[in-house]
Amino acid sequence: MPTTAPSSFRFARRTERLRPSAIREILKATELPDVISFAGGLPAPELFPVDDFARAAQEVLSEDRSSAMQYSTTEGYPPLRQWVCEHLAEAVNLRCSPEQILITNGSQQALDLVAKVLIDPGDIVLVENPAYLGALQAFDAYEANVVGVRSDDAGIDTFDLRRVIAQCPQKPKLLYLIPNFQNPTGVSMSLERRSEVAKIAAEQGIPILEDDPYGRLRYAGSEQPAIAALPQTRNCIYTGTSSKIMAPGMRVAWLVVPEAEVYEKLIPAKQAADLHTSTFTQRIVWRYARRPGVLEAHIKILLESYRRRRDAMLESLTEHMPQGCTWTHPDGGLFLWVRVPESIDTLDLLRAATARKVAFVPGQPFWVGGNVHNTMRLNFSNATEQKIREGIRRLGEALAQLAQSPAAVSV
Ligand code: PMP
């Protein structure tokens, strides 16, 4: 029971940065079943490989028996670490050894742990602007000074990166990047940009944290190497996850840490947080992933379905968005990013859309150090094509109403 009695709790300074978000409060209203939501980053639930996971879980219980129930090592389940190496070599041309792999509780924990071992209060972390909210939260919790770098339709702008670094009062501690189908914009970095960024970071002695949850979800264009795999790259920590290619509820992800001194700091950092990632789910993920062809067949199903959903969203946007709106055309991932006319605040638009039972995330909190109010993130993986078309139609209506009489919207 909540109490109103005077409290003797005195919060740590860092909790001042952990504020509830106004947007999250509005979005709570959109969790009702009849709302068409483009808000979360949720995979399509009907595509989860439930039967294959049931078989893998059964195998773990009947073959691994009590060892699947026991505490285990912080580094992670050795066969899974070995599988991650093989997967990364094939998928992103990244060569690493199992000793460099740390299994984490989602890549969200990977971001938190890297920040935990590298960031002191006031340290500068460079991010693409706009940036992934979960990373901003992780960096904020360690009181980082997060600085945004301009990005465009080929990823982070290398001119601006040089300019920002030159203006920083101290050398940035970290450069955080999502080179494939970025959250929130859906934009991917070209190979030229990847190489240039790797070169700048190496010259300046700034380590890179490469976050790659979406790389396998490519619907068009050709595969790009991970920045961590480029010859120019020095000191790059890479993180990937099973969340978007298998199921996010498993909470199994991985960090690739080539430098032993960094790896050795991450181990006690993770120990302090959770001792280790679930013994049981690591083994289930491994049993699922190791069966020849199963994961690749599943990814193929995801690609076909998400490609159609992306196309449905792009077509509907063309049909229903009023003049003055622009949006990204992602080659993969789960999101696209819309810019509406300057006169419209997407927080007002969310209210108007919520009244029509459609939800999205206004772009404002993704922007670092800028008050950009006319952008929004749309997810296209979770709703069916039919719902996507209907949702975008309603969003177009809400926009048209707001464009006519911005002050008249009260919901
Ligand atoms: N990084 C990015 C860019 C993401 O979009 C997400 C999930 N939304 C994560 C990390 C965290 O993913 P998970 O913890 O499920 O692996």
Residues whose N, C-alpha, C, O or C-beta is under 5 A from the ligand:
A	BS01	PMP	G41 N105 G106 S107 Q108 Y132 I178 N183 D211 P213 T241 S243 P248 A253
